[in-house]
Amino acid sequence: MRHVEITGKRLRLREVTVDDVDALHAVYGDPTATEHLPFDPRTREEVEGIVAEALRAAEVEPRRLYVLAVTDVEDSRTIGVARLHIEADHPHSAEIGMGLRPDHWGRGIGTDLVRLILVFGFRHLRLHRIWGARSPANTAAQLTMLVAGMVEEGRIRHHVRARGAWRDSVVHSALEDEWEGYRDV
Ligand SMILES: CC(C)(COP(=O)(O)OP(=O)(O)OC[C@H]1O[C@@H](n2cnc3c(N)ncnc32)[C@H](O)[C@@H]1OP(=O)(O)O)[C@@H](O)C(=O)NCCC(=O)NCCS
């Protein structure tokens, strides 16, 4: 799918552009926002690279990677980023990730965001399974995914190496046939 634009009540998902580098850096480069993510805060140059890679991946056929800007429908400002990666060997299944600028946390927007990603994945991409892995300590991500309907399905032991130590991941998933479409996200 090309030219993604999915609009909810408060948030819109759209294709990322080079103009989003600073906004994405406010997430990927922020020590608080990356505390539970398996990488150190990114430099601006690294975020430029992420955006460049996203633009290249958007041209690949079949498309596997969607890096989307999360914007506020009121003022169109970019307040976060969403990522959906379709598995090469299992094209019915995709892994998702998301991050919001810390000054927008705690207003229920994270839950709206996960719901909107599920709408995109199930309704627009016709996926069957959508999953996300989080750090066991990431309570905000846990609640966000649970409230949006992604059940906890298990723990992957020592899944990632983060900050010099092995770290488990907890996997959440939603299945198309269990998922109730959200008309009012
Ligand atoms: C995960 C994230 C998107 C959540 O965004 P958010 O807008 O703060 O989430 P919400 O406001 O929708 O909160 C969802 C629930 O989590 C709770 N919550 C939010 N932050 C919390 C925290 N730090 N500790 C405990 N509970 C928290 C909220 O109270 C809410 O629960 P409720 O519906 O019962 O009231 C945001 O914290 C973020 O961008 N984190 C950094 C990146 C990240 O960790 N991404 C996830 C990788 S798997």
Ligand as a Chemical Component Dictionary entry (heavy atoms), coordinates in Angstrom:
data_LIG
# 
_chem_comp.id                   LIG 
_chem_comp.type                 NON-POLYMER 
_chem_comp.pdbx_formal_charge   0 
_chem_comp.three_letter_code    LIG 
# 
loop_
_chem_comp_atom.comp_id 
_chem_comp_atom.atom_id 
_chem_comp_atom.alt_atom_id 
_chem_comp_atom.type_symbol 
_chem_comp_atom.charge 
_chem_comp_atom.model_Cartn_x 
_chem_comp_atom.model_Cartn_y 
_chem_comp_atom.model_Cartn_z 
_chem_comp_atom.pdbx_ordinal 
LIG C1  C1  C 0 3.849  3.580  25.347 1  
LIG C2  C2  C 0 3.317  4.989  25.105 2  
LIG C3  C3  C 0 3.051  5.146  23.595 3  
LIG C4  C4  C 0 2.025  5.178  25.894 4  
LIG O1  O1  O 0 1.511  6.449  25.595 5  
LIG P1  P1  P 0 0.488  7.243  26.556 6  
LIG O2  O2  O 0 -0.209 8.239  25.699 7  
LIG O3  O3  O 0 1.177  7.732  27.757 8  
LIG O4  O4  O 0 -0.517 6.083  26.986 9  
LIG P2  P2  P 0 -2.004 6.263  27.502 10 
LIG O5  O5  O 0 -2.182 7.649  28.075 11 
LIG O6  O6  O 0 -2.938 5.828  26.410 12 
LIG O7  O7  O 0 -2.028 5.245  28.699 13 
LIG C5  C5  C 0 -2.491 3.919  28.566 14 
LIG C6  C6  C 0 -2.632 3.361  29.958 15 
LIG O8  O8  O 0 -1.351 3.250  30.580 16 
LIG C7  C7  C 0 -1.310 3.983  31.801 17 
LIG N1  N1  N 0 0.015  4.547  31.898 18 
LIG C8  C8  C 0 0.576  5.429  31.057 19 
LIG N2  N2  N 0 1.848  5.673  31.432 20 
LIG C9  C9  C 0 2.082  4.937  32.552 21 
LIG C10 C10 C 0 3.208  4.733  33.400 22 
LIG N3  N3  N 0 4.394  5.347  33.156 23 
LIG N4  N4  N 0 3.078  3.904  34.459 24 
LIG C11 C11 C 0 1.931  3.274  34.689 25 
LIG N5  N5  N 0 0.827  3.397  33.914 26 
LIG C12 C12 C 0 0.905  4.207  32.849 27 
LIG C13 C13 C 0 -2.405 4.997  31.673 28 
LIG O9  O9  O 0 -2.931 5.381  32.932 29 
LIG C14 C14 C 0 -3.456 4.235  30.869 30 
LIG O10 O10 O 0 -4.204 3.339  31.672 31 
LIG P3  P3  P 0 -5.803 3.504  31.803 32 
LIG O11 O11 O 0 -6.353 3.385  30.397 33 
LIG O12 O12 O 0 -6.189 2.396  32.694 34 
LIG O13 O13 O 0 -5.970 4.879  32.373 35 
LIG C15 C15 C 0 4.328  6.078  25.570 36 
LIG O14 O14 O 0 4.565  5.881  26.937 37 
LIG C16 C16 C 0 5.638  6.062  24.842 38 
LIG O15 O15 O 0 5.750  6.621  23.749 39 
LIG N6  N6  N 0 6.683  5.428  25.426 40 
LIG C17 C17 C 0 8.023  5.414  24.873 41 
LIG C18 C18 C 0 8.182  4.444  23.734 42 
LIG C19 C19 C 0 7.688  3.065  24.111 43 
LIG O16 O16 O 0 7.952  2.563  25.180 44 
LIG N7  N7  N 0 6.990  2.446  23.136 45 
LIG C20 C20 C 0 6.428  1.124  23.305 46 
LIG C21 C21 C 0 7.375  0.089  22.845 47 
LIG S1  S1  S 0 6.608  -1.522 22.983 48 
# 
loop_
_chem_comp_bond.comp_id 
_chem_comp_bond.atom_id_1 
_chem_comp_bond.atom_id_2 
_chem_comp_bond.value_order 
_chem_comp_bond.pdbx_ordinal 
LIG C1  C2  SING 1  
LIG C2  C3  SING 2  
LIG C2  C4  SING 3  
LIG C2  C15 SING 4  
LIG C4  O1  SING 5  
LIG O1  P1  SING 6  
LIG P1  O2  DOUB 7  
LIG P1  O3  SING 8  
LIG P1  O4  SING 9  
LIG O4  P2  SING 10 
LIG P2  O5  DOUB 11 
LIG P2  O6  SING 12 
LIG P2  O7  SING 13 
LIG O7  C5  SING 14 
LIG C5  C6  SING 15 
LIG C6  O8  SING 16 
LIG C6  C14 SING 17 
LIG O8  C7  SING 18 
LIG C7  N1  SING 19 
LIG C7  C13 SING 20 
LIG N1  C8  SING 21 
LIG N1  C12 SING 22 
LIG C8  N2  DOUB 23 
LIG N2  C9  SING 24 
LIG C9  C10 SING 25 
LIG C9  C12 DOUB 26 
LIG C10 N3  SING 27 
LIG C10 N4  DOUB 28 
LIG N4  C11 SING 29 
LIG C11 N5  DOUB 30 
LIG N5  C12 SING 31 
LIG C13 O9  SING 32 
LIG C13 C14 SING 33 
LIG C14 O10 SING 34 
LIG O10 P3  SING 35 
LIG P3  O11 DOUB 36 
LIG P3  O12 SING 37 
LIG P3  O13 SING 38 
LIG C15 O14 SING 39 
LIG C15 C16 SING 40 
LIG C16 O15 DOUB 41 
LIG C16 N6  SING 42 
LIG N6  C17 SING 43 
LIG C17 C18 SING 44 
LIG C18 C19 SING 45 
LIG C19 O16 DOUB 46 
LIG C19 N7  SING 47 
LIG N7  C20 SING 48 
LIG C20 C21 SING 49 
LIG C21 S1  SING 50 
# 
